[in-house]
Every structure is written in C-alpha cells, then in structure tokens.
Amino acid sequence: MNKAKYIFLSWVAAIVFFSMAGLLAGCQAAKVTGPMDSSGKELADQRRVGDYLIQTFSRGSGEGWAEITKAGMHVYRREGYMFQIGTMPDVVEHDFRRWLGKDITGLGKPDLILYEWTGGAHCDYIAYVIELGSPCRLLAAINGQHGVPCFRDMDGDGMPEVIIRDWTYAYWPVCFATAPAPQVILKWRNGKYELAAELIRTPVPSGNELATMALRTRKEWEKSVSNKYDRALIPQRLFQTALDLMYRGHEALGWQFIAMAWNPRFPMDNALIEELKRLMRDSDWWQAIQKPQTPSLTDSHGSIPATRGLSGEVGPILWTTKRRN
C-alpha cells in the first residue's frame, strides 16, 4: 500500500470513528421522559402519597392529563395541555413539592398541588389544590395567568399562602416586557382562598429610601440619548415600584414616586396617568385591597366553568384578574 493511499484510508477511518462516537454520545444524552404505549401516551411524572398514585401523561398532539388512582381504582382525572406535580421546573426555580401530601388548608387531610400550563405564550399557569380524601375533591383552581402561582408560608403558621401577580396591567404602557405586575397574596380561610391584604402590607419606606429608588429610576431613564418623549423609554421599574407601594398600603407614596422618578426633560404625561387610574379601577385585586373587609374573590373572576373529576366533585375556579380584550 502506497503512502498516499494509507493516509487517505486513515482519514476515512478517523471520520467514521468520530461520527459514531458523536452519534453514541447523542443517544446517551437524549432525554427519556417515560414509557410510551401504542396509543402514544407517555408517562411524564408520577408521585405517591400514601395509598394514592398521582400520574401525569402527555401525547405528541399537545394533549395532556393527570390521573389519581387508589388501590388501582381511578378516583380523579383532569384533562388539559401539560401537567406537572407540585412544581413547574421549566418556568420557576422554586420547588413546591415539599407540600406534597401535607395538609395545606387545615382541613385535616393530605393535599396535592397540581400545575397545568394551558399552552399559550407565557400563559396560563394554573395551580389546582386537590384534597386526597374520600372522595378526592378539587378545593381551588388558582390561575396565575402569566406567572406561576407560588406556595410559601408567609405568616409562619405552617401552611402556605399563594403568591400571584395582578396582570391587569399586562401590555401597558407599551408591551408585555415593560408591564408592571404587583404582587398579591392569598390565604386559605373560610373554605376558600381569599386576598390577604394584611400580608401584602409593608412598613412605610423612609424618605431617603423613596428618594434613592426614584433617583435610580430617573437615572436609568436619563441614559436615553433621545430628546423626544417616548413612553417606550420609561423604565419598567417606574410603574412597578409605584404600584408595589400602592398595593402594599402606601397609595399616596406611589403617586409621589411617579413624580419623583419622572424624567425632568419631559412634562408629565397626564394621559398616561389617566390610563393607569382606569386600569386600577378595572383591577378586582386593587378594588379589594381598598376595602376594609376583603370579600372572597373565589367566584368573581373569569368565566371558566367548574370542572368535574371522576369522583364527581365540583371545584371553584379562581381567576387573578378580569379578562381584557
């Protein structure tokens, strides 16, 4: 064999070797999410709580569902797009599976938090609180819309509250990326999740704290080289901070902050402020925060009907804001 032919065959062998190595590495790295049967049903996740087996399934067509069985018998089923048990790892870093099987309502029975993503662009994320009893029953469906409902013990009583955001202001003043979304906290009491205004309230910030926040916001806006007013250049934090102050019990400071943080090169946009006031009037959460005694909001949000599981129970649907066209 001449030298040229030997070099050529060596190069061919090397190419074949590294190609096969890459293929094998790719096969080893491929994610296997679960077994799939002849109908295309794939097991996405499963957890056990005592005698209960909770499973979520998916199908390539975008169809998903969750099932709960006890001693081999189906006791609950919910259909939708994509379900996950106790967490939404692709969306939030926090893992709420610590509450799996715990009594999170004080009713004396283990509970399950089941999440659903409905398949929309950054929405909707729904948390279903299901009581694992006889029968299994849906206690609440909390629609976080563009954000995942988070479960954290905010008052130290050993049971988690639900943290969501008020998306009444979505796509305002310009687009979704710059929209403010103040935080709202819900607490289970009187057999339902209610707004816990007392947990949202915070101490009054000092004058120095307010001035520092306003200065930071104004400097961010003043970095713009444009000499023409454009609401798209208003920093997102301006209205986010203002609404945070208002929702936390300091409405007057919220309006004051807007004036303090406004770019002095431009006159106040009074039309924009009127838009904000109108949106606040449209927000069920803001209106509820203003009331001395907060009523239950369980049945006053949205129009999705209550749904039935195999056990035949009907659960309340809780929406975070009014739908806007």
LINKA-V551222 format. One record per backbone hydrogen bond with DSSP energy under -0.5 kcal/mol. CO is the residue of the C=O (numbers start at 1). NH is the residue of the N-H. Records with the same first field share a line. If there is no record, write none. Layout:
# LINKA-V551222
CO=NH ; NH
This chain:
# LINKA-V551222
2=6
3=7
4=8
5=9
6=10
7=11
8=12
9=13
10=14
11=15
12=16
13=17
14=18
15=19
16=20
17=21
18=22
19=23
20=24
21=25
22=26
23=27
24=28
25=29
26=30
30=32
31=33
35=43
37=40
41=37
42=44 ; 58
45=56
47=54
49=52
51=71
52=49 ; 54
53=55 ; 69
54=47
55=67
56=44 ; 45
57=65
58=42
59=62
63=59
64=80
65=57
66=78
67=55
68=75 ; 76
69=53
70=73
73=70
75=311
76=68
78=66
80=64
82=117
84=86 ; 115
86=96
88=91 ; 92
94=88 ; 96
96=99
97=100
99=102
102=104 ; 111
110=132
111=101
112=114 ; 130
113=86
114=128
115=84
116=118 ; 126
117=82
120=122 ; 123
123=120
124=118 ; 126
125=144
126=116 ; 128
127=129 ; 142
128=114 ; 130
129=139 ; 140
130=112 ; 132
131=133 ; 137
133=135
137=131 ; 139
140=129
141=143 ; 318
142=127 ; 144
143=320
144=146 ; 147
145=125
150=152 ; 163
152=154 ; 161
161=152
162=164 ; 186
163=150
164=184
165=167
166=169
167=170
169=172
175=178
176=179
182=166
184=164
185=196
186=162
187=189 ; 194
189=192
192=189 ; 194
193=297
194=187
195=197
196=199 ; 200
197=200 ; 201
206=210
207=211
208=212
209=213
210=214
211=215
212=216
213=217
214=218
215=219
216=220
217=221
218=222
219=223
221=224
230=233
231=234
235=238 ; 239
236=240
237=241
238=242
239=243
240=244
241=245
242=246
243=247
244=248
245=250
246=249
248=202
250=254
251=255
252=256
253=257
254=258
255=259
256=260
257=261
258=262
263=266
268=270
269=273
270=274
271=275
272=276
273=277
274=278
275=279
276=280
277=281
278=282
279=283
280=283
282=284
283=287
284=288
285=289
286=290
287=291
288=291
292=294
297=300
300=302
307=315
309=312
313=309
316=141 ; 318
317=319
318=143
